[in-house]
Amino acid sequence: MAKLNFGGVEENVVTREEFPLSKAQQVLKNETVAVIGYGVQGPGQALNQKDNGINVIVGQRKNSKTWDKAVRDGFVPGETLFEIEEALQKGTIICYLLSDAAQIALWPTVKKHLTKGKALYFSHGFGITFNEQTGIIPPKDIDVFLVAPKGSGTSLRRMFLQGRGLNSSYAIYQDATGKAFDRVVALGIAVGSGYLFETDFRKEVYSDLTGERGTLMGAIQGIFSAQYEVLRAKGHTPSEAFNETVEELTQSLMPLVAENGMDWMYANCSTTAQRGALDWWKRFRDATKPLFNELYESVATGKESQRSIDSNSQPDYREKLEVELKELRESELWQAGKTVRGLRPENQKATAKESNSSTKEVFRKQALKSESIG
C-alpha cells in the first residue's frame, strides 16, 4: 500500500500499479460475486466486473424493468441472472447494491444466506453505520467491507469504457476470514476504480450524506437558483442568466478545475475575474460554513438517515418524489438550460444529422414510389 501526501497529510492509497487487474483476478478466481440490485450502482459495477473477467452474477426480481435491463446488458437468465434468493445462495461475495430503504426490507432474506466465510459488500456505509435504525447487523463469521465509487454508476461505467477510472474509497468493517483486505481491494479494482483511498463505514456515510446535501447536489442547486433569480429580477434574460450561472461553470470552468485545480483555473481567467473571485470567495465560505456545520450535525446525529428511511419507505414515496422532481424539471432555470444545451455545437450537429437522415429517407421513399408507379 502506498502512502501519499494530500496537502501535508499522509494517507494510505491503493493504486493499479501495486494491485493490477491480474492480481484482482487471481484473488477473486474462486469467488462468485452476486450483485443484488440493478438500479443505480448495480449495472456499472456488474458490467465492469464482467468485462474484467470476474465471475459475476446478478440477482433481481423476475419480470421487472431492471431484470429486463440486465438481460439487455448481456446477463443470461439461469446462467448469470437469477432471482434474488438463488443469487444469494450461489454468491460467495454479496454486493448489496439496493437502495437504503430496499436494503432494510430485504435484510432478513439476505442474512439467512450469509453463511460462514462469505463476504458482504456495500457501496455505502448507511446500513451498517445506522444499524439501530436499519436493523442490518451481519453475522460475526463473514467479512464485511465497502467500496464506494465517488460518482454515479453511470459515470463509473462510462469512464471504464473510456479506459479511465473513477476514484473510490474502501473500508473494512469486519475481517472474519483474514482475507478481507485482498477481497475488498480486488473488488475495488474489478469494478473500475482508478485508485482506492482508506476510510471507515462511519466516515464514508457522514461525508457522503454531507456531500450529497452540500456541494455535490443540494447546495449547488440552491446557489444556482439564488444567482439565477437575482439576475432575472434585475432584468437579465433567461438565456443570459443561465449561461452566466450554469453553462459557463459546467462547460468552461469546471473542466479547468478538474484538469489542474481551482488555483490553476483562477490563473487562467481574466484579471477582472480573478480579482472578483479572490475578493468574494471567503465571504461565501463564511456565509455558508454555519449551514454546513448544521448539516454535518444533522447527519452525525442520525436525523438525516431517519428522515431518509421514513420518507423512502412510504407507499406513496415515488409519487411525492415525482412532484418534487417535476418542480425542478419545469422551473424556468432548467427549462432555459434544456434550450441552451440543445444549442451546443455538438448537439446541433447531431440534430442536423438526424434531420438530414430523415430528409434522405423521405426522398428515398419518394423515389421508390416513383419507380413502382413507372
VENZIVEN-V772022 format. One record per residue. SS is DSSP state (A for helix, B for strand, O for the rest). PSI is psi in degrees with one decimal (* if undefined). Layout:
# VENZIVEN-V772022
ss=SS psi=PSI
ss=SS psi=PSI
This chain:
# VENZIVEN-V772022
ss=O psi=133.3
ss=B psi=148.3
ss=B psi=119.3
ss=B psi=151.3
ss=B psi=117.9
ss=B psi=94.5
ss=O psi=34.1
ss=O psi=-4.9
ss=B psi=127.1
ss=B psi=133.6
ss=B psi=153.7
ss=B psi=130.4
ss=B psi=140.7
ss=B psi=124.7
ss=B psi=167.2
ss=O psi=-24.1
ss=O psi=-45.2
ss=O psi=-22.1
ss=O psi=74.1
ss=O psi=167.7
ss=A psi=-36.6
ss=A psi=-36.0
ss=A psi=-40.3
ss=A psi=-42.7
ss=A psi=-38.5
ss=A psi=-43.0
ss=A psi=-38.7
ss=O psi=8.7
ss=O psi=-28.7
ss=O psi=10.2
ss=O psi=150.1
ss=O psi=114.1
ss=B psi=114.8
ss=B psi=112.1
ss=B psi=113.1
ss=B psi=111.7
ss=O psi=130.4
ss=O psi=52.5
ss=O psi=-86.2
ss=O psi=-59.6
ss=O psi=-26.7
ss=A psi=-54.5
ss=A psi=-48.8
ss=A psi=-47.2
ss=A psi=-41.2
ss=A psi=-46.4
ss=A psi=-40.0
ss=A psi=-41.5
ss=A psi=-42.8
ss=A psi=-47.4
ss=A psi=-23.6
ss=O psi=8.7
ss=O psi=19.3
ss=O psi=144.0
ss=O psi=90.9
ss=B psi=136.1
ss=B psi=160.9
ss=B psi=135.1
ss=B psi=122.1
ss=O psi=156.3
ss=O psi=133.1
ss=O psi=151.1
ss=O psi=30.7
ss=O psi=165.5
ss=A psi=-37.2
ss=A psi=-31.6
ss=A psi=-48.0
ss=A psi=-37.8
ss=A psi=-41.7
ss=A psi=-38.8
ss=A psi=-45.8
ss=A psi=-30.3
ss=O psi=-0.2
ss=O psi=2.2
ss=O psi=134.9
ss=O psi=121.0
ss=B psi=133.3
ss=O psi=-11.1
ss=O psi=-54.1
ss=O psi=2.2
ss=B psi=124.7
ss=B psi=163.0
ss=O psi=154.9
ss=A psi=-48.7
ss=A psi=-37.7
ss=A psi=-38.6
ss=A psi=-39.9
ss=A psi=-38.6
ss=A psi=-41.2
ss=A psi=-31.6
ss=O psi=139.9
ss=O psi=-24.3
ss=B psi=121.4
ss=B psi=109.8
ss=B psi=103.8
ss=B psi=89.7
ss=O psi=21.9
ss=O psi=166.8
ss=O psi=161.8
ss=A psi=-43.5
ss=A psi=-40.7
ss=A psi=-33.9
ss=A psi=-40.6
ss=A psi=-45.6
ss=A psi=-37.6
ss=A psi=-9.3
ss=A psi=-45.5
ss=A psi=-36.1
ss=A psi=-44.2
ss=A psi=-45.5
ss=A psi=-38.1
ss=O psi=-15.0
ss=O psi=2.4
ss=O psi=76.7
ss=O psi=164.0
ss=O psi=131.7
ss=O psi=-15.3
ss=O psi=174.7
ss=B psi=142.3
ss=B psi=120.4
ss=B psi=132.3
ss=B psi=164.5
ss=O psi=19.4
ss=O psi=141.6
ss=O psi=6.4
ss=A psi=-57.1
ss=A psi=-40.6
ss=A psi=-45.2
ss=A psi=-42.7
ss=O psi=42.7
ss=A psi=-18.9
ss=A psi=-27.5
ss=A psi=-34.0
ss=A psi=-26.0
ss=O psi=8.5
ss=O psi=95.2
ss=O psi=104.8
ss=O psi=157.2
ss=O psi=155.1
ss=O psi=-15.9
ss=O psi=22.7
ss=O psi=159.9
ss=B psi=143.4
ss=B psi=123.2
ss=B psi=174.8
ss=B psi=151.7
ss=B psi=121.2
ss=B psi=96.0
ss=B psi=138.8
ss=O psi=62.5
ss=O psi=177.0
ss=O psi=163.1
ss=A psi=-33.2
ss=A psi=-46.2
ss=A psi=-40.5
ss=A psi=-46.9
ss=A psi=-44.7
ss=A psi=-45.1
ss=A psi=-34.6
ss=A psi=-45.7
ss=A psi=-23.1
ss=O psi=-0.6
ss=O psi=16.0
ss=O psi=-173.0
ss=O psi=145.3
ss=B psi=125.6
ss=B psi=147.1
ss=B psi=154.0
ss=B psi=158.4
ss=B psi=152.7
ss=B psi=147.0
ss=B psi=121.4
ss=B psi=-33.4
ss=B psi=126.0
ss=O psi=88.3
ss=O psi=-26.6
ss=O psi=-14.6
ss=O psi=-0.2
ss=O psi=9.7
ss=A psi=-40.8
ss=A psi=-51.2
ss=A psi=-39.9
ss=A psi=-47.1
ss=A psi=-40.6
ss=A psi=-40.7
ss=A psi=-42.6
ss=A psi=-38.4
ss=A psi=-42.3
ss=A psi=-42.2
ss=A psi=-33.5
ss=O psi=-6.7
ss=O psi=22.8
ss=B psi=140.2
ss=B psi=-44.3
ss=B psi=168.2
ss=B psi=129.7
ss=B psi=149.1
ss=B psi=139.1
ss=O psi=-166.7
ss=O psi=171.5
ss=A psi=-42.6
ss=A psi=-47.8
ss=A psi=-37.1
ss=A psi=-48.6
ss=A psi=-34.2
ss=A psi=-47.0
ss=A psi=-37.2
ss=A psi=-48.2
ss=A psi=-36.6
ss=A psi=-44.5
ss=A psi=-43.7
ss=A psi=-39.8
ss=A psi=-18.2
ss=O psi=-122.7
ss=O psi=-24.3
ss=O psi=-36.1
ss=O psi=-62.1
ss=A psi=-53.1
ss=A psi=-40.9
ss=A psi=-36.1
ss=A psi=-39.8
ss=A psi=-41.9
ss=A psi=-43.1
ss=A psi=-50.4
ss=A psi=-43.8
ss=A psi=-48.3
ss=A psi=-42.5
ss=A psi=-45.8
ss=A psi=-36.4
ss=A psi=-46.0
ss=A psi=-41.5
ss=A psi=-40.6
ss=A psi=-26.0
ss=O psi=8.2
ss=O psi=6.0
ss=O psi=147.6
ss=O psi=160.6
ss=A psi=-40.8
ss=A psi=-42.5
ss=A psi=-44.3
ss=A psi=-41.6
ss=A psi=-44.5
ss=A psi=-41.5
ss=A psi=-19.5
ss=A psi=-44.1
ss=A psi=-52.4
ss=A psi=-46.5
ss=A psi=-37.6
ss=A psi=-52.9
ss=A psi=-33.5
ss=A psi=-27.0
ss=A psi=-53.1
ss=A psi=-44.5
ss=A psi=-36.9
ss=A psi=-34.0
ss=A psi=-40.2
ss=A psi=-44.2
ss=A psi=-33.5
ss=A psi=-47.3
ss=A psi=5.5
ss=O psi=163.5
ss=A psi=-37.6
ss=A psi=-39.6
ss=A psi=-38.1
ss=A psi=-44.3
ss=A psi=-43.5
ss=A psi=-16.3
ss=O psi=20.4
ss=O psi=170.3
ss=O psi=156.5
ss=A psi=-31.1
ss=A psi=-43.9
ss=A psi=-41.9
ss=A psi=-49.2
ss=A psi=-45.4
ss=A psi=-42.9
ss=A psi=-43.5
ss=A psi=-32.5
ss=A psi=-29.2
ss=A psi=-19.1
ss=A psi=-36.7
ss=A psi=-29.5
ss=A psi=-40.3
ss=A psi=-39.8
ss=A psi=-49.2
ss=A psi=-32.5
ss=A psi=-34.5
ss=A psi=-18.8
ss=A psi=-41.7
ss=A psi=-35.5
ss=A psi=-38.6
ss=A psi=-37.2
ss=A psi=-41.5
ss=A psi=-42.1
ss=A psi=-47.1
ss=A psi=-42.6
ss=A psi=-36.3
ss=A psi=-36.2
ss=A psi=-50.3
ss=A psi=-29.9
ss=O psi=-1.3
ss=O psi=3.5
ss=A psi=-42.4
ss=A psi=-40.6
ss=A psi=-40.8
ss=A psi=-40.2
ss=A psi=-40.1
ss=A psi=-45.9
ss=A psi=-46.8
ss=A psi=-45.2
ss=A psi=-41.2
ss=A psi=-19.9
ss=O psi=-2.8
ss=O psi=141.0
ss=O psi=-27.3
ss=O psi=22.8
ss=A psi=-46.7
ss=A psi=-40.2
ss=A psi=-44.2
ss=A psi=-39.3
ss=A psi=-43.6
ss=A psi=-36.1
ss=A psi=-43.8
ss=A psi=-40.5
ss=A psi=-35.0
ss=A psi=-37.6
ss=A psi=-43.1
ss=A psi=-49.4
ss=A psi=-39.0
ss=O psi=3.5
ss=O psi=153.5
ss=A psi=-38.2
ss=A psi=-53.1
ss=A psi=-18.1
ss=A psi=-38.8
ss=A psi=-40.4
ss=A psi=-37.9
ss=A psi=-42.5
ss=A psi=-42.6
ss=A psi=-43.8
ss=A psi=-36.5
ss=A psi=-20.2
ss=O psi=-3.6
ss=O psi=139.9
ss=A psi=-40.6
ss=A psi=-32.7
ss=A psi=-31.4
ss=A psi=-40.5
ss=A psi=-41.8
ss=A psi=-42.5
ss=A psi=-43.1
ss=A psi=-39.5
ss=A psi=-44.3
ss=A psi=-41.9
ss=A psi=-41.6
ss=A psi=-40.8
ss=A psi=-40.3
ss=A psi=-41.5
ss=A psi=-43.6
ss=A psi=-38.6
ss=A psi=-39.2
ss=A psi=-47.5
ss=A psi=-37.3
ss=A psi=-45.7
ss=A psi=-38.2
ss=A psi=-40.1
ss=A psi=-42.6
ss=A psi=-39.9
ss=A psi=-41.6
ss=A psi=-41.8
ss=A psi=-41.6
ss=A psi=-34.6
ss=A psi=-42.5
ss=O psi=*
